[in-house]
Amino acid sequence: MGYDFDIRQESYSTFLHPNGLPLDPEPYVTEWGLILPGLITARYELDCLMSYIKNVFREEIKARPLPTIKQLGRIALNEQTGCWELPIYKNGHDVHPKTANRNTEGKPRARYGSLMVRGASPKPTDHLAHRTMYSIMRQVELTGLHVDHLCRNAKCCYHRHLEAVTVKENTQRIHEARILSNGQERINYTGN
């Protein structure tokens, strides 16, 4: 699998924390052993972002795309994982259509929260909450990249639970996660 299991993501810098954050004393450990920032770091960083937006000068808001306090108020903090969860719009068509791949036809498909922040995305179709928050917090352009939910929670838009990856890597991770969720394991045999 393409995950770096020993990387502690709190160390990644953001515009709020240019030197990174201290390690979370109670990290969230995913079911396959990936260590992610937990509730303590997530709550602290969400509070810092809200405080920053409340106290920032209007000129800086125009220079840096930021969500509004009202938008951040929609985020629910998951008390078990530390995920920043946004409601997901469901339209009754939350399964893959018959025109999809035979392996996925009729199976549930991921839906993502939406977050439109002025100036954050050049394309109006790219307002998925996890992509928007990752781009804003990490100050990166995501053209040609997918954003993988390391926490496997489609509602999550917490940038420290996300990772920008290539399309190929994202497809591989989806496939391997599907295998693991079915109770199967991949065995790499290198015998003599």
Residue pairs with C-beta under 8 A, 6 or more apart in sequence:
1 32
1 172
1 173
1 176
2 165
2 169
2 172
2 173
3 32
3 34
3 150
3 173
5 33
5 34
5 35
6 35
8 23
8 27
8 35
9 36
9 37
9 150
9 160
9 161
10 20
10 21
10 22
10 23
10 24
10 37
10 41
10 160
11 20
11 21
11 23
12 20
12 138
12 160
13 19
13 20
14 45
14 137
14 138
14 139
14 159
15 64
15 137
15 139
16 45
16 48
16 49
16 52
16 137
17 45
17 48
21 37
21 41
21 44
21 45
24 37
24 38
24 40
24 41
24 82
25 40
26 38
26 39
26 40
27 35
27 36
27 37
27 38
28 35
28 36
28 37
28 38
28 39
28 80
28 81
28 82
28 151
29 35
29 36
30 36
30 150
30 151
30 152
32 180
34 150
36 81
36 82
36 150
36 151
36 160
36 161
37 45
37 82
37 158
37 160
37 161
38 81
38 82
39 77
39 78
39 79
39 80
39 81
39 82
40 82
41 82
41 160
42 77
42 82
42 83
42 84
42 158
42 160
43 77
43 82
45 158
45 160
46 72
46 75
46 77
46 84
49 72
49 137
50 69
50 72
52 66
53 61
53 66
53 67
53 68
53 69
53 72
54 69
56 66
64 136
65 117
65 118
65 119
65 120
65 136
66 117
66 136
67 115
67 117
67 132
67 133
67 136
71 115
71 117
74 86
74 87
75 84
75 85
75 86
75 157
76 84
76 85
76 86
77 83
77 84
77 85
78 84
78 85
78 153
78 156
81 151
81 153
81 156
81 161
82 158
82 161
83 151
83 153
83 155
83 156
83 158
83 161
84 133
84 156
84 157
84 158
84 161
85 113
85 153
85 155
85 156
85 157
86 113
86 114
86 115
86 129
86 155
86 157
87 113
87 155
88 111
88 112
88 113
88 154
88 155
89 111
89 113
89 114
90 111
94 108
94 109
94 111
95 106
95 107
95 108
95 109
96 104
96 105
96 106
96 107
96 109
97 105
98 105
98 106
110 154
111 154
112 128
112 129
112 130
112 154
112 155
113 128
113 129
113 130
113 155
113 157
114 127
114 128
114 129
115 127
115 128
115 129
115 132
115 133
115 157
116 127
116 132
117 127
117 132
117 136
120 132
120 135
120 136
121 127
121 131
121 132
121 135
126 132
126 142
128 147
129 157
130 147
130 149
130 156
130 157
130 162
131 142
131 147
132 157
133 157
133 158
133 159
133 162
134 140
134 142
134 147
134 157
134 159
134 162
134 164
135 141
135 142
137 159
138 159
138 164
140 164
142 164
144 166
144 167
145 164
145 165
145 166
145 167
146 164
146 165
146 166
146 167
146 169
146 170
147 162
147 163
147 164
147 165
148 162
148 163
148 164
148 165
148 169
148 170
148 173
149 156
149 161
149 162
150 161
150 162
150 163
151 158
151 161
152 177
153 161
156 162
165 173
176 186
179 185
179 186
